[in-house]
Amino acid sequence: MFFRMVIQALVRQWKKMAMIAFTIALGASLATAMLNVMFDVGDKVNQELKTYGANIRVVPETASILSDIYGIEDSQAQYLKEAELGKIKTIFWSFNIVDFAPYLEGKAFLSGASSGFSGGTGSDGASETGEGEDVSVFGTWFSHHMELPTGETLDTGMKAMKTWWTMDGSWLGDDDFDGALVGIGLAEKMGIKVGDIISLRNEAGAVGVSGAGAASECNFTVRGIFDAGGDEDDYVYVNLSSAQELFSKQGLISSIDVSALTTPDNELARRAAQDPQSLNMVDWDTWYCTAYVSSICYQLQEVISNSSAKAVRQVAESEGAILNKTQLLMLLITILSMIGSALGISNLVTASVMERSQEIGLMKAVGAYNGSVMALVLTEILITAVIGAAAGYFAGLGFAQIIGQSVFDSNINIKLTVIPIVAILIFVVTMAGSIPSIRMLLHLEPAEVLHGR
């Protein structure tokens, strides 16, 4: 009898129940979309931010000590080994390493040997000028294919980490040992154009690590002029092996820029960053097995000899702040959608109870208890809520994918943990929205409603 009355009530009031289901579906869809995006947004935001540069820098340990104690930026005090670069992808969080690029930095005297400069003829037959200046030269990988110690292959380099650079000309290829990229500031100052030939001379004239004399002057063809919008605009970039030959540092590098997907820092991560040895065993395991920027730095130091890995704090802290604010925004949207649904349910259910006041009064007059009448009304509402929540959940999955494609240009991973969360939210919202109508129902007097008062 009870369920027959429920079904008849639903059939008689199908339009109003459909509105209640639609209101719940809207709230459920928005909550589903926001929660799925919120749980998946960490990797998506990190991936987007990786296009704006590295968040970890690895330098020789001696250079790090000089910088920390004396504030001296001297990455030439010691060198890292190029042969150890493959070990970066062997750490615990290797899959979080998106890209990395080694650098060999040095000072060289830049002079021209092309139409960009005027002057006499050099020993190589090209016109050159006596004018020039000392410039910072960086050797690096631009798009390097390497074999990893694990047997896998990897394509990495500076090109993937400097996507915001604007380039007049083209990037260097991995086998372009005679090409160079010149910053726009230096190019304008020296009158350098794409296609010009420049000469870089290492005036130190060092002897190579093998003991044999190495070339201290090399000519390069300018393949591109880049605009980085920073200090790099006064630098010259060449392939790593070309810089190693120029500076007689075969097999050596000055630093490594690493772009890694990280988890925002918390109190544990900050304590570990100051002194990992101060952690107890439980905290150590938690920290080491979480992708904090400090734990990834620590693991990089474990595999790169005599190195010190530091977070680029401006980037790392910005990532955490942006991620936290993005997740907070989505959580607030979810909460506000639930409040809106509760208000809509409250109005609709209250209107339904008012329309059925004589029916409810008659039920009470023939002996129905408040509990029985309340159970009847709540059962009707909960059945409607289940239908609306199911429809809203699947609609929310579609909204999540639309958000993923529009904002992050990728699909949002569906999180099964969202299902019970949405179910609990809908239950709480439905009950909260039903409170005014239940209070009205409990205070309803049969004699008054049956007499039309």
N, C-alpha and C positions, 0 to 999 in steps of 0.2 A: 504493500500500500504506500509506504514511504516513497520508494523510488518511482512508483506510478505518478504520485503527486509531483515529484521533481520533474519528471519528463513532461507532464502536462503543462506545468508552469513554464518550462523552457520553450515548449511549442507555442503557447499562447503569447509569450512575450519575446518571440524570437528577434524582433527588430531591436528591442532594447538590449537583449543579451548579445546580439551581434555588435552593437556599439560598445558594450563593455569589453567584448573579446577584441575588438579593433583597438581600443585604448590600451589594453594590456599588450597586444601584439606590437604596437608602436614602441612602448617602453622596453619590451623584451628584445626587440630588434636592435634598438639603439644600444642597450646594455650589452648584448652579444657582440655587436660590432666593436664597441669601444674596448671591452675587456679582451677580446682576441687581439686587437691591435696593440693594446697596452702591454700584454704579455709578450708580444713578438716585436714590439717597437725597439727594444734595446739593441738587437742585432741590426735592425734596419737603420736606426739613427747612427749607430757606430759606423755602419758600412757607408752611409752618406758622408759622414765626417772624414772618413779615411781618404776621400778624394781631395781633401784640403791639407794633406801633408802628414808627416810622421808624428807620432806621439811619444816615441822612445828614441833616445840617442845613446849609442854605445861608443865610448872613447877609451883610449888607453888609461890605465889606472893612475899613472903618474900625472897625466893631464887633468884628471878629475881632482886629484889632491891639490894641485896648484890652483885650480879654479875655486875649490871649496875654501881653502885656507887663505890664499892671497888674492883671489879674484882675478887671476891671470888666465886668459884663454890661450893656452899654448898646447894645441893638439899635436905639435911636432916633437914634444918631449919624449915620446915613445910611440911605437907603431903596433898595430894589430896585424895578424896574419890573414892574408886573403884566402889561404887554403882552408881556414876554419869557418868560412861563411856558410857552408852547407850545414853546419851543426845547428844553425839557428832553427832549422825545421825539424830538429830532433828533440826539442824540449817538450815537456808535458803538454803545454798549450800551443803546440806547433800549428794546429789548424786555425788558431786565432791570429797567426801571423799572416797578414794580407799581402804585404809587400815589404821589401827592404832594398836598400841601395848602399854600397860602400863608397867611400870618398877618400881620395888622396889629395891633400891640399898642399900647395906650395906657392912661393912667390917667383915670378919670372918677369923678365924685361920684355915688353911687347913692342915690336916695331913692325912696320908695314912693308909689304912687298907686292903691291898691286896698285890699281888705278885709284884706290882710296887714299893713297899717300903720294907725295911727289918727292923726287929725289933721284939719286944716281942708280947704278946697277950693282947688285950684290954678286956674290960668288956663284949663286945658283942661276944667274942669268935674268932674274926678275928685278924690276925697279924697286928700290927701297929708299927709305929716308933715314936720316940720322936721328929724327925725333922719335920719341917713345916714352914709355913710363912703366914702372913696376906695377903689376897687376896680380890679383889672386887667381890662381889657376886650380881648377878642380877636375880630377880624373874620376870617372864614375861609370857604372853600368847604366845604359839607357834602356835597353830591352834585352836582357841577357837570359839565355837559355842554359840551364845548368843541370847536372846530374847530382842528385842528393845521395847521401850515405845510405838512405833507406832503399835505394833502387828506383825511387820516383824521379820525375823530372819537374822542373819549375821554370816559369818565365817571370822574371822580376826585373826591377830597375827603376831609375828615376822618372822615366816617362809616365809610368802609371801613378806616381806619387805627386806629380806637378801638373795635374790636369787643368788648373786655373791659369797656367802660363799661356800667353798669346804668342804665337810664333810666326815670324815673317821668314819663310823658307821652310826647312824641314828638320825634323829630329835626326840625330845621328843613328846609324845602324850599328849593330853589335860588332860588325867587321870593318867599320869605317875608321881606320886608324889615322887617317890624314885629315879628318874633318874636325871642326870646332863650332861651338855655339857661343855667341858673344852677347852679353847683356846690352839692352838698349841704351843705358846710360853711358857705358863705355864706347859703344858704337858711335853715338852722336858726338862724343867728345873727341874721338880719334878719326871720325869720318869713315868708318868701316861700313861696307855694304855686303849683302849676300853675294858670294862668289869671289870675294877678295881673298888674297893670300896674306896671312899674317905670320910673323916669326916670333917664336917664344924662346927666350934664352935663359937658361938657368945659370946665373952668374956665379953660383957657388962652385960649379964644376966638380961636383962630388964624384967619388969613385963608387961603382956599384957594389952591391953586397957580395958579389962573387969575387971581388978584388980586381976585376978588369975595368978599364976605363969605359965610361958610358957617355953617349952623346949628350951634350949640354945645350944644344940648340936644335929646334925642329920647326919646320914650316907646316902650317895648317891652312886648309881652305875653309872659309866661313860658310857653313851649310845653312845656318839660320841665325836670326837675331831675335831674342826673346824679351818679353816684358813680364817680369815677375812681380813688379810693384814693391820691391824691397831692396835690401843690400845686394842681392844677387845680380841686380841690373848692372853692376860694375865688375862682374866676374866673367871668366872664360871657362867653359866646360869642354873637356875632351874625353875620349875613351880612357878607361882606367889603365890599360896597358900602355897607352901613349904617354900618360902622365908618369907612370912608373919608369919609363925609359927616359923621359925628360929630366926627372929628378933623381934618377939612379936609385930607385927604391923598388926593385923588382920583388914582387910577391908581398908587398906591404901596403897597408892602408892607414889612414888617419882616424877615420870614424865610420860609423854605420848608422844610417837612419832607418828605423823600423816602424812600420805602420801595423798596429795590432788592434783587434777587437777586445775591448776591456769592459770590466764591470765597474760601475761608479764606486769610489772609495767610501768606506764607512770607518767607524772607530777602530776596528781590528786592522784594517788596511793601513791606517795612519800610524798605529803603534808599530806595525811590522816594518813600515817604511823607515822609521827611526832606528829600530834595532830588532831585526828578525830573531836574534838569539834570546830576546827577553820573553818570547812567547812560550807558553807551556805546550805540551805535546798535542793536545786537542786543538788549541788555537792555531798551532803551526800547521797541522794537517788541513784545517779549514782554510787557512790563508793560502797555503801552497796549492791547494786543489781548487781554488777560485781564481778566475781570470782578472784579478786586480792588476793594475799597471805595475805595482811594486813587486808582486809575485812573478810576473813575466820578466821584469828587469832582473830579479834575483836569478831566475833560471837561465837567462842569457849570460849572466856573469859566470854561471857554472860551466857553460860549454865554450865560451870564448876566453882564451888565456889572457891573463893580466889585463882584464877589462873592467870598466865600470859603466853600468847601464843606468841611465837617469831618465825619468819622465820629462817630456817637454811640458812643463806644468800649465802653460797657457792653453795648450791643446787638450791635455788630459782633463784639467778641471772644467774647461768649457764643455767637453763631452758629457761629463757627469751632470753638470748644471742643466744643460739642454735636455738630457734624458729625463732627469727628475721632474723638470717643469712640464715636459711633454706628457709624462705619465700622470702627473697631478692634474693636468688639464683634462685628460680623458677620464680620470676618476671623477672629477667634478661634473663633467657632462653626464656620466652615468648616474650619479646621485641626483642631479637635477631632473633627468628624464624619469627616474623613479618617483620623485616627488610630484612631477606633473601627472604621471599615471595614477598615483594615489588620489590626487585631487579630482581627476576625471572619473575614476571609479566611485569615489565618494558621492559625487553629484548624481551619477547615473543610478547607483544602487538606492540612494535616498529617494530619488524620483520614483523608482520601481516600488519601493515599500509604500510610499504615499499613495500610489495608484491602487495598490492591493490592500489598503488599510481595512476596507470592509471585509474582504476575504479573510484577512488575518484576524480581525475582530471576531468574525463568526467562528473561526477555528478555536479561539480562546474561549468563546461563549459555550461551546459544546464540550469543553474540558481539556483542550490542548494546553500543555505547560509552556512557559516561556522558552525553556530549553529545547523543546521539540520544534517549536516554530523557528527559533534561531538556527537550529541544525538544518531545517529545511531550506531556509534562505541562504545560509552559508554554503550548503551543498550545491545549490544552483550556481552560486557565484564561483565556487572552486572549479566546478566542471567547465564553466565558461572560461575561467582563467587558464585551465590546462590547455584548452583548444587554442586560445589566443597566444599563450606562451609558446606552444609548439610551432604555430605559424610564424610568430615573431622570431624564434630562434633561427629557423632556416632563412628567413628574410635577412636577419642580421649577419649570417654567414656571407650572403651576397654583398651586403653593404661593406663588410670588412674587406672583401676582395676589391671592391671599387675604390676604397680608401687606399689600399696597398698599391694598386696600379696607378692611381692618380698622384699620390704623394711620393711613394718609394719606387715606383716602376717595377714592382715585384709582387708576388702573391703573399698573402698573410697565412702563416701556418695555423691551422685550426687546433686549438687547445681544448682537449676533452675536459679539463678542469673547469672550463667555463660553464659547462652544463649544470653541475650541482649549484654553482654560485648563482646563475640566473634563476634556477628553480627556487632557491631560498629567497632571493630578492623579490621574485614575483609573489611568492607566498606571503612574505612580510608586507609587501605593498598592498596586496589584495585584502589582507586582514586589516591593515591600517585604514584603507579606504572604506571598509565596511563598518568601521566603528560608529560613525554618526547614525547610519541606518539601524544598527543593532540597538543603539541607545533609544532611538525613536520607537523601535519595535517593543522593547522592554517596558516603555512607559505608555504604550498604547492601551487605552481602556475600551473594552468591547462595547459597553453601554453607550459611550460617547460616539464612536464611529458608526455604530449601527443605527443611531438616531440622527446621523448626518451632521454631528458637531465636531 
